[in-house]
Amino acid sequence: MKEKRHLIIIGFMGTGKTTVGRELANRMNLPWVDTDRYLEERWGFAISEYFRKFGEPAFREQETEILKEILQGPPSLITTGGGIVLRPENRMMMQRQGWVVHLYAHPDEIIRRVSGDGNQERPLIQGDVREKVWRLFREREGKYDFADLKLDTTSCTVNQAVEQILAFWHKNTFNS
């Protein structure tokens, strides 16, 4: 079994993965890779456009390939798209090669957050945001359970989340 070398942040959309990841990157001595941004940079266009052109199954395949590539690289802080957990192979790879932190929030808070960000870059929730968030939330229930740390961001500040993740990281990387 490979040694866990990465800190991986997973969670449903709107739980703070990218925001917390950005702040963690400022505080840790690890390169930061956001899988969604990495894919967009590689393609030269937004994920929403990729969904329109090629569909979700093709996107999930690309997401898996990029995850494999990143996990083979140097130790990193990795933030993922919310649906990366849909494929069992992705969950297995992340669990084997990284310390996984699951950020979660109550669906009503997620709806508030994603409604406020314009959500045009969120292809899975176009239209009735409330209905689509609740549907996806139910479909993905249990898919994040493999995480080493679960952190509720419903009413937690970015700094509080970062402090808890840093404490977890130091405990597991310096005391193991």
C-alpha positions, 0 to 999 in steps of 0.5 A, spaced: 500 500 500 502 506 498 503 511 503 498 517 504 501 523 501 496 528 499 491 532 503 484 531 499 478 536 500 471 533 497 464 535 498 458 537 495 458 543 491 457 550 495 460 547 501 467 551 501 472 546 498 475 551 493 475 557 498 478 553 504 483 550 499 485 557 497 486 559 504 489 552 506 494 553 500 496 560 503 498 556 510 501 550 508 507 548 504 504 544 499 502 545 492 495 546 491 491 543 485 483 544 484 481 538 479 476 543 476 480 549 474 486 544 472 481 541 467 478 548 465 486 550 464 487 543 460 481 544 455 481 552 455 474 552 456 469 552 462 466 545 465 459 548 463 461 548 456 464 541 456 458 538 459 454 541 453 459 539 448 460 532 451 455 530 456 456 528 464 459 521 462 465 524 458 466 529 464 467 524 469 472 520 465 476 526 464 475 527 472 478 520 473 484 521 468 486 527 471 485 525 478 490 519 477 495 524 474 495 528 480 495 523 485 501 520 481 505 527 482 508 530 488 504 531 495 499 536 494 493 539 497 487 537 492 480 540 492 475 536 487 469 537 484 463 535 488 461 529 483 468 526 483 466 521 489 461 518 484 466 513 481 468 507 486 475 507 483 476 515 485 473 514 492 478 508 492 484 512 489 483 518 494 482 513 500 489 510 498 493 515 497 491 521 501 488 524 507 481 525 505 477 531 508 469 531 507 466 538 507 459 538 508 453 543 509 445 543 510 442 543 503 438 549 505 445 553 506 448 550 500 442 552 496 443 559 499 451 559 497 450 557 490 444 561 488 448 567 490 454 565 486 450 566 479 451 558 478 452 559 471 458 555 471 454 549 475 451 545 469 448 540 474 443 545 477 441 549 472 433 551 472 430 550 479 436 550 484 432 548 490 429 541 487 436 540 483 440 541 489 436 536 494 435 531 488 443 531 487 444 531 495 440 525 496 443 521 490 450 522 493 448 520 500 453 516 503 458 517 497 463 521 501 463 517 507 470 514 506 473 521 508 478 521 514 475 527 517 468 530 516 467 537 517 460 541 517 461 548 514 454 550 515 455 555 520 463 555 520 468 560 518 473 559 513 478 560 518 475 555 523 475 550 517 482 551 515 484 551 523 481 544 524 484 541 517 491 543 519 490 540 526 488 534 523 493 534 517 499 535 523 496 530 527 496 525 522 502 527 518 507 528 524 504 523 529 504 517 524 
